[in-house]
């Protein structure tokens, strides 16, 4: 089993467990002093899932090998809007084909042209791309590795922990 699979199963397992606790502590017809405890436990578990996913993903991006490859751009797709970017395959002569993505969605990347690309193996994120042929020959692109976005997810987990602590403080004494 790959590291990404283990990370995904653990994240969704903890997330569903936390949601289950929150549903158990949700509003019902009869009042209960234990509801805040269930809700707080659910928030703490969801926070754990978010911190775990964000920090482990950030670590994997930081430690993943950087691959340099030269090949032809194939199956180029550009998207705009909320998830703007470019997805493409880099076909290396006599080697593997890599499925890559970049945040850039303009016309500097050209279908069927040769490019030199440096990317993160774990996330398939383009770090550097230089076009070697075609009308955009010499054009280059540099992007970040993208680990900062995973730290935002970890921060959301810490916020969940803060909310869980607040719920625990609202419990009557003796429970």
C-alpha positions in Angstrom: 0.0 0.0 0.0 1.3 3.4 -0.9 1.9 6.2 1.6 -0.7 8.3 -0.1 -3.3 5.6 0.3 -2.5 5.1 4.0 -2.7 8.9 4.5 -6.0 9.1 2.8 -7.6 6.2 4.6 -6.4 7.5 8.0 -7.6 11.1 7.2 -11.1 10.0 6.1 -11.4 7.4 8.9 -10.7 10.1 11.5 -12.9 12.6 9.8 -15.9 10.2 9.7 -15.3 9.2 13.3 -15.2 12.9 14.4 -18.4 13.6 12.4 -20.0 10.6 14.1 -19.2 12.0 17.5 -20.5 15.5 16.5 -23.8 14.0 15.2 -24.2 12.1 18.5 -23.8 15.3 20.4 -26.0 17.3 18.0 -29.3 18.9 18.9 -32.1 16.5 20.0 -35.5 17.0 21.7 -34.3 16.1 25.1 -31.6 18.2 26.8 -28.4 16.5 28.0 -25.4 17.7 29.9 -23.3 15.2 27.9 -23.9 16.8 24.4 -21.1 19.3 24.7 -18.7 16.4 25.6 -19.7 14.5 22.4 -19.4 17.6 20.3 -16.0 18.6 21.7 -14.7 15.1 21.2 -15.9 15.2 17.6 -14.2 18.5 17.0 -11.0 17.3 18.6 -10.9 14.2 16.4 -11.6 16.3 13.2 -8.9 18.7 14.3 -6.5 15.7 14.7 -7.4 14.5 11.2 -6.8 17.9 9.7 -3.5 18.5 11.5 -2.3 14.9 10.6 -3.2 15.3 7.0 -1.8 18.8 6.6 1.5 18.2 8.4 2.2 14.7 6.8 1.3 16.0 3.3 3.6 19.0 3.8 6.4 16.7 5.0 5.9 14.4 2.1 6.1 17.3 -0.4 9.3 18.6 1.3 11.0 15.2 1.3 9.8 13.9 -2.1 12.5 13.6 -4.8 12.6 16.4 -7.4 12.7 14.9 -10.9 14.2 16.6 -13.9 12.9 15.3 -17.3 12.9 16.5 -20.9 10.1 15.4 -23.2 7.1 16.4 -25.3 3.9 18.0 -23.9 0.9 15.8 -24.6 -2.9 16.0 -23.7 -2.6 19.6 -22.5 -5.7 20.8 -20.7 -6.1 24.4 -19.4 -8.7 25.3 -16.9 -9.8 28.7 -15.5 -11.8 29.8 -12.6 -11.5 28.5 -9.1 -9.1 25.7 -9.9 -7.2 27.4 -12.7 -4.2 25.6 -14.0 -2.7 23.3 -16.7 -2.7 19.5 -16.7 -0.5 17.6 -19.2 1.6 14.6 -19.8 5.3 14.8 -20.3 6.3 12.0 -22.7 10.0 11.3 -22.4 11.7 9.5 -25.4 12.5 6.0 -24.3 11.3 6.7 -20.8 8.2 7.0 -18.7 5.3 9.4 -19.2 4.6 11.8 -16.3 1.2 13.2 -15.5 1.9 16.8 -14.2 0.0 19.9 -13.2 0.9 23.6 -12.9 -1.0 26.6 -11.5 -0.2 28.5 -14.7 -3.0 28.4 -17.3 -1.8 30.7 -20.1 -0.5 29.9 -23.5 3.2 29.6 -22.7 2.9 25.8 -22.5 2.3 24.4 -25.9 0.8 21.1 -27.0 3.3 18.8 -28.8 6.4 20.9 -28.1 9.5 19.8 -26.2 10.0 21.1 -22.7 12.4 20.6 -19.8 10.5 20.2 -16.5 11.5 19.9 -12.8 8.7 18.6 -10.6 7.9 17.1 -7.2 7.4 13.4 -7.5 4.8 13.1 -4.6 2.4 15.7 -5.8 3.4 15.9 -9.6 3.6 19.7 -9.2 5.7 21.6 -11.7 8.6 23.5 -10.1 10.3 24.8 -13.2 9.4 24.4 -16.9 11.3 25.7 -19.9 10.0 25.4 -23.4 12.7 24.1 -25.8 10.8 24.2 -29.1 7.9 25.9 -30.9 6.7 29.5 -30.9 7.3 29.9 -27.1 10.9 28.5 -27.2 12.9 29.9 -24.3 9.8 30.8 -22.3 10.1 29.5 -18.7 7.9 29.1 -15.6 8.8 28.8 -11.9 6.3 27.8 -9.3 6.5 26.9 -5.6 6.2 23.3 -4.4 2.8 23.9 -2.8 3.4 22.8 0.7 2.1 26.0 2.1 -1.5 25.0 1.2 -1.1 21.9 3.4 -0.1 24.1 6.3 -3.4 26.0 6.0 -5.2 22.7 6.4 -3.2 22.0 9.6 -4.1 25.5 10.9 -7.8 24.7 10.4 -7.2 21.6 12.6 -5.8 23.8 15.3 -8.9 26.0 15.0 -11.0 22.9 15.6 -9.0 22.1 18.7 -9.6 25.6 20.0 -13.4 25.1 19.4 -13.2 21.7 21.1 -11.5 23.2 24.1 -14.2 25.9 24.3 -16.9 23.2 24.2 -15.2 21.3 27.1 -15.0 24.5 29.1 -18.8 24.8 28.8 -19.4 21.4 30.4 -20.9 21.6 33.9 -18.5 20.6 36.6 -18.7 17.0 37.7 -19.2 15.5 34.1 
